[in-house]
Amino acid sequence: DTGVSQNPRHKITKRGQNVTFRCDPISEHNRLYWYRQTLGQGPEFLTYFQNEAQLEKSRLLSDRFSAERPKGSFSTLEIQRTEQGDSAMYLCASSLSISGNTIYFGEGSWLTVV
Amino acid sequence: AQSVTQPDIHITVSEGASLELRCNYSYGATPYLFWYVQSPGQGLQLLLKYFSGDTLVQGIKGFEAEFKRSQSSFNLRKPSVHWSDAAEYFCAVGVKSSGDKLTFGTGTRLAVRP
């Protein structure tokens, strides 16, 4: 069990550029979640997958955001035409789809839009 | 919709003193409840969780929490705080109908006086 892995850990980008974050969940976990956390706030849910199916998306996930999990393993979160308000930490988490099972978080990917 | 309230934004305690962090939730059914801890710039680590059964749950690092349905509370306690406990603490409720996604409170930042 190597834990949830996220890359890159830090990204600085200019406004208007596209960025992509990758998440590798714990290997046997079929659920994968994305959260966003801004300074001084708790994490906010963005979306989750069960296997390769994206089952729920938050209103926070504007049309500039897209998440994929093509083979039910790793996932990517892409932000197009970044804005300064996108600056945040993006957290990935995973779990088994056993009701109430523990959700494990990665170390997060920090995005700074300048 | 579900929600979590952590009324204390900052708490400072002396090393060796006892600690209680408050958490109130709103959820339409029996909740799954969690406490996570986050060190600066890091991901979230699970301290403990409540799914059912005994309302007093034990976690890692000497923490415990008590689920009180009548008060919609899930307060975190530790009898003797160590300097290494300084961090941000998040209470969360799991939404069973949405893949157990977590809704977090805004967090309580704990400082420990030597």
Boltz contact constraints between the chains, C-beta under 6 A:
constraints:
  - contact:
      token1: [A, 31]
      token2: [B, 99]
      max_distance: 6.0
  - contact:
      token1: [A, 41]
      token2: [B, 106]
      max_distance: 6.0
  - contact:
      token1: [A, 42]
      token2: [B, 90]
      max_distance: 6.0
  - contact:
      token1: [A, 42]
      token2: [B, 104]
      max_distance: 6.0
  - contact:
      token1: [A, 42]
      token2: [B, 105]
      max_distance: 6.0
  - contact:
      token1: [A, 42]
      token2: [B, 106]
      max_distance: 6.0
  - contact:
      token1: [A, 42]
      token2: [B, 107]
      max_distance: 6.0
  - contact:
      token1: [A, 43]
      token2: [B, 104]
      max_distance: 6.0
  - contact:
      token1: [A, 45]
      token2: [B, 101]
      max_distance: 6.0
  - contact:
      token1: [A, 48]
      token2: [B, 99]
      max_distance: 6.0
  - contact:
      token1: [A, 48]
      token2: [B, 101]
      max_distance: 6.0
  - contact:
      token1: [A, 56]
      token2: [B, 98]
      max_distance: 6.0
  - contact:
      token1: [A, 100]
      token2: [B, 32]
      max_distance: 6.0
  - contact:
      token1: [A, 100]
      token2: [B, 51]
      max_distance: 6.0
  - contact:
      token1: [A, 102]
      token2: [B, 46]
      max_distance: 6.0
  - contact:
      token1: [A, 105]
      token2: [B, 43]
      max_distance: 6.0
  - contact:
      token1: [A, 105]
      token2: [B, 44]
      max_distance: 6.0
  - contact:
      token1: [A, 106]
      token2: [B, 43]
      max_distance: 6.0
  - contact:
      token1: [A, 107]
      token2: [B, 42]
      max_distance: 6.0
  - contact:
      token1: [A, 107]
      token2: [B, 43]
      max_distance: 6.0
  - contact:
      token1: [A, 108]
      token2: [B, 43]
      max_distance: 6.0
